[in-house]
Amino acid sequence: MLVDKCIEQSKIDWDSFETSWDFQHHPLLRKVPTIAEAFDQWQTECDERFNQLKSNEEELNRIFIDIYGLQDELTPEVEDKDVTVRKADLGRDIRSFISYAVGCMFGRYSIYRDGLVYAGGKWNYNDYEDAAWLCDGKPDVIEFYKQTHFMPDEDNIIPICDDEYFTDDIVGRFVEFVETVYGTDTLDENLKFIADALGGKGQPKDVIRNYFLSDFYSDHCKIYQKRPIYWLFDSGKKNGFKALIYMHRYKPDIIARMRTDYVHEQQGRYRTAIADLESRIANADTGSRVKLTKQLTKLQNQAEELRVYEEKIHHLADQMIRIDLDDGVKHNYAIFQDVLAKIK
């Protein structure tokens, strides 16, 4: 009985993270108005599970010590470091919440349905309009779906930029996700909580944007042990252009669409912004000119980086490359290594 309980508690812990085959939904996805409340509930559950497992293991130790008469040689106590379930960790759990949100953006997961929703096979965006299918026919979930209706990204391309250049910008979509889960009234409070947990400085959206630009992908590669399921198209260190795609939704024309709908659009924005800054610098006083020149240099560097990257993208886009998911991440990732972020 005690052994069965230990196994059950360990399984609940393992299934709370998306790398488990039996992962259902993120533990911070709860019917509460703030993510702080969700985390408090999760923390209480983790502490109870941790303490119960520790107590059960110590009781098992006592039983075996009594059976084999080892009272003079062993003690039943178990140190915290040897208890195998995890306690809540704010930084880790917020990062995993962000990872889950990205999964919902791509349709891998859904806040309306437990478990893995899409991981290959025939993709049909219109399926996500079917509340009965998506919500497993549960009336209360269907009602929530009708009120909120968070849809996956339609073209499987989510840009990560240092400003809101695109309507499906990843930060904008993440804000939409948080608002959908916890409500509009507490949105600012929830974004601040998330930003504080990430440990950055500045306005919450800026902190979250910087996380996506700088740290999200390395975290993703660690979670999936250097076999990422989301691929980061990355022009380089200047952040001229970045975009995520979901490997399981890859289609041969996706790079061509990325080049036309995103890379070219971004190049156009850089040209406009550079021309505007040059005009402002010409008419600025000495104090303002220094700041504006710094901004101009940054944009020029990003534009040049993107110009070089566009040539690489163009070469691959014309090939309309097909991939076989059965070949695995490592093999398929290597095909596009010249335009993807390096896995560290």
Disulfide bonds with the S-S distance in Angstrom:
none
